[in-house]
Amino acid sequence: MSSGRSVDVLVVGGGILGLCTAWAAAVTARRSVALLERVKIGHAMGSSTGDARMRVLAAYPDDSYVARGIAAGEDWLRAEQAYGRPLLQTTGCLSWGDGQQDLLTGLLRHDLPHDIWAQPDVDRAYPGVSLPPGIAAIHQPDGAIIHADRALTAFAGQASNRDVAIHEGVAATAMRPWLRGGRGGQLLGGSR
Ligand SMILES: Cc1cc2nc3c(=O)[nH]c(=O)nc-3n(C[C@H](O)[C@H](O)[C@H](O)COP(=O)(O)OP(=O)(O)OC[C@H]3O[C@@H](n4cnc5c(N)ncnc54)[C@H](O)[C@@H]3O)c2cc1C
């Protein structure tokens, strides 16, 4: 990067996490922010594109994941309000198999809505899905689809609206700590 402009926060990568970080830094922390994206926002080689991602609160045994997922719910609402269109679509989520006891423990600990479904319950809501014999499933009614492409567009728009300077086609190739004792660092070798 050769603009020579100084910013408080430099975000590397314009996927959904980078754009959210840049937006949050600009809005919540009131920092001046620039973001570097080596290709183009929305390019197909990143992880954040496509029409659907799952959002389900108990998906992994790690309990801190559930707590962070609950906290993120408010952020998703704020993002939808700012964008003016839904980014999530509640569908419910069904899971079964290994690790279900850990998920159940997390759901109970955080008092989250869920049901234990046997095959007849599954048949009513998900015809064609067969559980292994003797296995029950966990249904989380607030499981949702994230409209990934739309969310990426929303966050890119919100970041731009908050004066985040988005530089596409610029790759960060190295970073090093600031050598003169202060906070911060230097970004090396930006290329276009
Ligand atoms: C097929 C698939 C299914 C998934 N399903 C789910 C799901 O159901 N639920 C869920 O929660 N998560 C899911 N995930 C994970 C989720 O999509 C990712 O965690 C999320 O999109 C990551 O966002 P990100 O911004 O960190 O990364 P990315 O979207 O990959 O963005 C990183 C960006 O950084 C840019 N970049 C990289 N290096 C540099 C550099 N040196 N300089 C400048 N720019 C750079 C890249 O070009 C890229 O645009 C899935 C992922 C995949 C691939």
The ligand as a Gaussian input file, in Angstrom:
#p B3LYP/6-31G(d) Opt

LIG

0 1
 C      -17.944000     -24.984000       2.523000
 C      -17.991000     -24.271000       3.865000
 C      -19.076000     -24.441000       4.695000
 C      -19.132000     -23.777000       5.914000
 N      -20.234000     -23.916000       6.706000
 C      -20.355000     -23.170000       7.821000
 C      -21.558000     -23.189000       8.575000
 O      -22.510000     -23.886000       8.231000
 N      -21.637000     -22.396000       9.676000
 C      -20.594000     -21.588000      10.059000
 O      -20.723000     -20.882000      11.078000
 N      -19.441000     -21.567000       9.375000
 C      -19.316000     -22.325000       8.275000
 N      -18.162000     -22.278000       7.548000
 C      -17.082000     -21.447000       8.049000
 C      -17.321000     -19.974000       7.716000
 O      -17.821000     -19.861000       6.399000
 C      -16.002000     -19.276000       7.881000
 O      -15.560000     -19.450000       9.224000
 C      -16.049000     -17.806000       7.585000
 O      -16.647000     -17.537000       6.340000
 C      -14.618000     -17.293000       7.618000
 O      -14.634000     -15.927000       7.303000
 P      -13.273000     -15.172000       7.194000
 O      -13.596000     -13.740000       6.933000
 O      -12.400000     -15.505000       8.360000
 O      -12.518000     -15.865000       5.961000
 P      -12.725000     -15.664000       4.377000
 O      -14.146000     -15.478000       4.014000
 O      -11.989000     -16.786000       3.725000
 O      -11.991000     -14.306000       4.106000
 C      -10.600000     -14.174000       4.197000
 C      -10.218000     -13.113000       3.182000
 O       -8.874000     -12.716000       3.410000
 C       -8.282000     -12.470000       2.147000
 N       -6.844000     -12.579000       2.372000
 C       -6.159000     -13.682000       2.727000
 N       -4.845000     -13.371000       2.874000
 C       -4.722000     -12.048000       2.597000
 C       -3.619000     -11.147000       2.597000
 N       -2.378000     -11.558000       2.895000
 N       -3.836000      -9.842000       2.283000
 C       -5.085000      -9.414000       1.995000
 N       -6.171000     -10.237000       1.976000
 C       -5.997000     -11.526000       2.289000
 C       -8.848000     -13.570000       1.270000
 O       -8.754000     -13.233000      -0.108000
 C      -10.282000     -13.637000       1.749000
 O      -11.154000     -12.810000       0.987000
 C      -18.063000     -22.952000       6.318000
 C      -16.954000     -22.774000       5.474000
 C      -16.923000     -23.437000       4.264000
 C      -15.728000     -23.230000       3.356000

